[in-house]
Amino acid sequence: MSDVTAVNNLVEKHESLKKEIAKIIVGQNDVVNQILLSVYSGGHSLLIGVPGLAKTLMVHTIAKALGLDFKRIQFTPDLMPSDILGSEILDQSRNFKFIKGPIFSNIVLADEINRTPPKTQAALLEAMQERTVTIAGENYKLPAPYFVLATQNPIEQEGTYPLPEAQLDRFMFAIELKYPSISEEVAIVKATTSDVKPQINALFNAEEIVAVQQLIRRVPVPDNVVNYAVKLVNSTRPNLQTASDYVKQYLDWGAGPRASQNLILGAKAHAVIKGKFSPDIEDVQAVAVGILRHRIIKNYKADAEGISADDIIRQLL
């Protein structure tokens, strides 16, 4: 199949996929779109929102519609790394045998990831970056495709541990969930308090998702778009001589090179689902907020003046 045909097929399947997900998930179009962009690009997503906004249900529904293997890990203060990765046990013939943990799945839902201490959060780092797990010196490959979709309650809540910067940087998107509108909430209440259970059909399988990821990688990008993405990320760094007064005033740290890579991958995926064969600057701008918001660190002045990371990114755009 030619790449042109593959792009046209993906545009159709993407629309069908959104309709399938909408059988269960009311509204939240931007959120669903960004999760799907990260899936097509091979990235991980962090969903941030207060309890009760159907974050877990959304991930479960998307996994079903994508036809992928799905495991959920509930992160709690007493969760140990071996509860995620798996552990070695002595079998009957007194040999060590590795029992795989729930991380060995296509989609891993790390539910309330900031409820567990940093030692356990760090168990995900190698898996997210290298797509492998090392136990007792042995290396185990994770299945392809592989995604971590994590949910997080806002940091200010009781009993939460802020995610380390190294962990945050491994998420392609940080996606904020807002409260539904009144009409959406009415639809949610009607749907969830009746005995009708919509069936979700799988529109993809693992091989097709891997093929989509390879297609996204092959999409050509003009030099001016790459330069724009790199300059945008560069403009978030307050310690550079070229930094604007605005950035020096409100930011302690800017985004690293992984942000530039993700901006280009995200722009490619955004262009393809719109039926374009190459991204332009508008595609970079369309994904910029979700890709940069968790990679810039505000200072106390920004907090004091009520300026959010999103405000700063929009100002830079």
LOPALUM-351128 format. One record per residue (C-alpha): residue in three letters; x, y, z. Coordinates in steps of 0.1 Angstrom, whole numbers, plus 5000, padded with zeros to 4 digits. Layout:
BEGIN
residu/X/Y/Z
ALA/X/Y/Z
...
# end
This chain:
BEGIN
residu/X/Y/Z
MET/5000/5000/5000
SER/5014/5035/4991
ASP/5018/5061/5018
VAL/4992/5083/5002
THR/4966/5055/5005
ALA/4977/5048/5040
VAL/4972/5084/5050
ASN/4937/5085/5035
ASN/4928/5052/5053
LEU/4940/5066/5086
VAL/4919/5098/5082
GLU/4888/5075/5077
LYS/4897/5052/5105
HIS/4905/5080/5129
GLU/4870/5095/5124
SER/4854/5060/5129
LEU/4875/5055/5160
LYS/4863/5088/5175
LYS/4826/5078/5169
GLU/4833/5044/5185
ILE/4848/5061/5216
ALA/4819/5086/5217
LYS/4795/5057/5224
ILE/4809/5057/5259
ILE/4827/5090/5264
VAL/4806/5121/5262
GLY/4824/5153/5250
GLN/4862/5156/5259
ASN/4870/5157/5221
ASP/4903/5175/5226
VAL/4914/5150/5252
VAL/4905/5120/5230
ASN/4923/5136/5201
GLN/4955/5142/5220
ILE/4956/5106/5234
LEU/4951/5092/5198
LEU/4979/5116/5185
SER/5002/5102/5212
VAL/4992/5066/5202
TYR/4999/5072/5165
SER/5032/5089/5174
GLY/5043/5061/5198
GLY/5043/5084/5228
HIS/5029/5082/5264
SER/5002/5105/5279
LEU/4995/5119/5313
LEU/4959/5128/5321
ILE/4955/5154/5348
GLY/4922/5161/5364
VAL/4901/5158/5396
PRO/4885/5125/5405
GLY/4853/5115/5387
LEU/4860/5129/5352
ALA/4861/5093/5337
LYS/4899/5093/5331
THR/4901/5055/5337
LEU/4869/5048/5317
MET/4883/5068/5288
VAL/4916/5049/5287
HIS/4898/5016/5289
THR/4874/5026/5261
ILE/4903/5037/5239
ALA/4922/5005/5245
LYS/4891/4985/5235
ALA/4885/5005/5203
LEU/4922/5001/5193
GLY/4920/4964/5198
LEU/4950/4964/5222
ASP/4959/4943/5253
PHE/4952/4964/5284
LYS/4963/4963/5320
ARG/4955/4987/5349
ILE/4978/4993/5378
GLN/4963/5011/5408
PHE/4991/5032/5423
THR/4990/5033/5460
PRO/5015/5044/5487
ASP/5025/5008/5495
LEU/5029/4997/5458
MET/5064/4981/5452
PRO/5084/4981/5419
SER/5080/4943/5417
ASP/5042/4948/5417
ILE/5046/4966/5384
LEU/5075/4948/5367
GLY/5071/4913/5380
SER/5094/4891/5401
GLU/5115/4860/5402
ILE/5102/4829/5421
LEU/5117/4795/5428
ASP/5099/4769/5407
GLN/5094/4732/5417
SER/5128/4722/5402
ARG/5144/4750/5424
ASN/5152/4772/5394
PHE/5144/4809/5393
LYS/5115/4817/5371
PHE/5104/4852/5361
ILE/5067/4860/5365
LYS/5058/4890/5343
GLY/5040/4919/5360
PRO/5012/4940/5346
ILE/5036/4963/5327
PHE/5038/4936/5300
SER/5008/4948/5280
ASN/5002/4971/5250
ILE/4985/4998/5270
VAL/4993/5002/5307
LEU/4970/5024/5327
ALA/4990/5038/5356
ASP/4960/5050/5377
GLU/4967/5079/5401
ILE/5004/5077/5394
ASN/5012/5104/5419
ARG/4998/5084/5448
THR/5029/5062/5450
PRO/5065/5072/5463
PRO/5092/5081/5438
LYS/5110/5047/5441
THR/5080/5029/5426
GLN/5073/5057/5400
ALA/5109/5051/5389
ALA/5101/5015/5380
LEU/5083/5029/5349
LEU/5113/5050/5336
GLU/5132/5022/5317
ALA/5099/5008/5303
MET/5087/5041/5290
GLN/5120/5051/5273
GLU/5137/5018/5262
ARG/5105/4996/5259
THR/5124/4970/5280
VAL/5125/4958/5316
THR/5156/4946/5334
ILE/5152/4922/5362
ALA/5182/4905/5380
GLY/5204/4915/5350
GLU/5181/4899/5325
ASN/5165/4921/5298
TYR/5129/4916/5287
LYS/5113/4933/5257
LEU/5079/4948/5261
PRO/5052/4941/5235
ALA/5048/4965/5205
PRO/5030/4988/5205
TYR/5036/4999/5241
PHE/5020/5029/5258
VAL/5018/5042/5293
LEU/4986/5063/5299
ALA/4988/5077/5334
THR/4962/5095/5354
GLN/4971/5121/5380
ASN/4951/5141/5405
PRO/4961/5177/5409
ILE/4993/5179/5430
GLU/4977/5200/5457
GLN/4956/5171/5470
GLU/4964/5151/5501
GLY/4987/5121/5499
THR/5003/5128/5466
TYR/5040/5128/5455
PRO/5050/5152/5427
LEU/5064/5133/5397
PRO/5101/5138/5391
GLU/5111/5159/5361
ALA/5128/5130/5344
GLN/5095/5110/5346
LEU/5074/5139/5334
ASP/5097/5144/5304
ARG/5090/5109/5292
PHE/5053/5117/5287
MET/5047/5131/5252
PHE/5015/5149/5262
ALA/5002/5162/5295
ILE/4964/5165/5290
GLU/4942/5185/5313
LEU/4906/5173/5317
LYS/4880/5200/5324
TYR/4846/5196/5340
PRO/4818/5188/5314
SER/4793/5214/5303
ILE/4758/5211/5318
SER/4744/5195/5285
GLU/4773/5170/5285
GLU/4768/5162/5322
VAL/4731/5156/5315
ALA/4740/5132/5287
ILE/4766/5114/5310
VAL/4740/5110/5338
LYS/4714/5096/5314
ALA/4739/5072/5298
THR/4754/5059/5331
THR/4722/5054/5351
SER/4703/5032/5325
ASP/4708/4995/5318
VAL/4720/5001/5282
LYS/4756/4990/5278
PRO/4770/5001/5244
GLN/4794/4976/5227
ILE/4828/4989/5216
ASN/4842/4974/5184
ALA/4879/4971/5178
LEU/4888/4990/5147
PHE/4926/4983/5148
ASN/4950/4956/5160
ALA/4986/4958/5173
GLU/5002/4953/5139
GLU/4981/4981/5123
ILE/4990/5005/5151
VAL/5027/4997/5146
ALA/5022/5003/5108
VAL/5006/5037/5116
GLN/5036/5047/5138
GLN/5060/5038/5110
LEU/5039/5058/5086
ILE/5040/5089/5109
ARG/5078/5085/5111
ARG/5081/5085/5073
VAL/5061/5118/5069
PRO/5085/5144/5055
VAL/5089/5177/5074
PRO/5101/5210/5058
ASP/5132/5226/5074
ASN/5112/5258/5083
VAL/5088/5237/5105
VAL/5117/5219/5123
ASN/5134/5253/5129
TYR/5101/5268/5142
ALA/5097/5239/5167
VAL/5133/5241/5179
LYS/5131/5279/5183
LEU/5098/5276/5202
VAL/5114/5251/5227
ASN/5145/5273/5228
SER/5124/5303/5237
THR/5113/5286/5270
ARG/5148/5285/5285
PRO/5153/5315/5309
ASN/5191/5309/5313
LEU/5199/5317/5276
GLN/5211/5351/5266
THR/5184/5352/5239
ALA/5156/5346/5264
SER/5128/5372/5265
ASP/5122/5393/5296
TYR/5088/5376/5299
VAL/5104/5341/5302
LYS/5131/5353/5326
GLN/5104/5369/5347
TYR/5082/5338/5351
LEU/5102/5306/5344
ASP/5129/5288/5364
TRP/5135/5261/5338
GLY/5126/5255/5301
ALA/5119/5224/5280
GLY/5147/5201/5269
PRO/5154/5185/5234
ARG/5128/5158/5239
ALA/5102/5185/5236
SER/5114/5195/5201
GLN/5114/5158/5190
ASN/5078/5154/5204
LEU/5066/5186/5187
ILE/5077/5173/5153
LEU/5062/5139/5159
GLY/5030/5154/5172
ALA/5028/5178/5143
LYS/5033/5149/5118
ALA/5005/5129/5134
HIS/4983/5161/5136
ALA/4989/5168/5099
VAL/4981/5131/5088
ILE/4948/5129/5106
LYS/4938/5161/5088
GLY/4946/5144/5055
LYS/4979/5164/5049
PHE/5011/5147/5037
SER/5034/5171/5055
PRO/5031/5193/5086
ASP/5033/5230/5087
ILE/5038/5255/5115
GLU/5000/5254/5124
ASP/5004/5217/5132
VAL/5032/5224/5156
GLN/5011/5252/5173
ALA/4981/5228/5175
VAL/5001/5203/5197
ALA/5024/5228/5215
VAL/5004/5234/5247
GLY/4999/5197/5255
ILE/5036/5189/5248
LEU/5052/5218/5266
ARG/5030/5224/5297
HIS/5046/5197/5319
ARG/5082/5205/5307
ILE/5084/5241/5318
ILE/5089/5250/5355
LYS/5074/5282/5367
ASN/5089/5303/5394
TYR/5072/5318/5426
LYS/5064/5351/5407
ALA/5043/5332/5381
ASP/5024/5314/5410
ALA/5019/5346/5429
GLU/5004/5364/5399
GLY/4983/5334/5389
ILE/5000/5328/5356
SER/4997/5292/5344
ALA/5021/5272/5322
ASP/4994/5273/5295
ASP/4994/5312/5296
ILE/5032/5313/5292
ILE/5031/5289/5262
ARG/5003/5308/5245
GLN/5023/5340/5250
LEU/5054/5324/5234
LEU/5032/5311/5205
# end
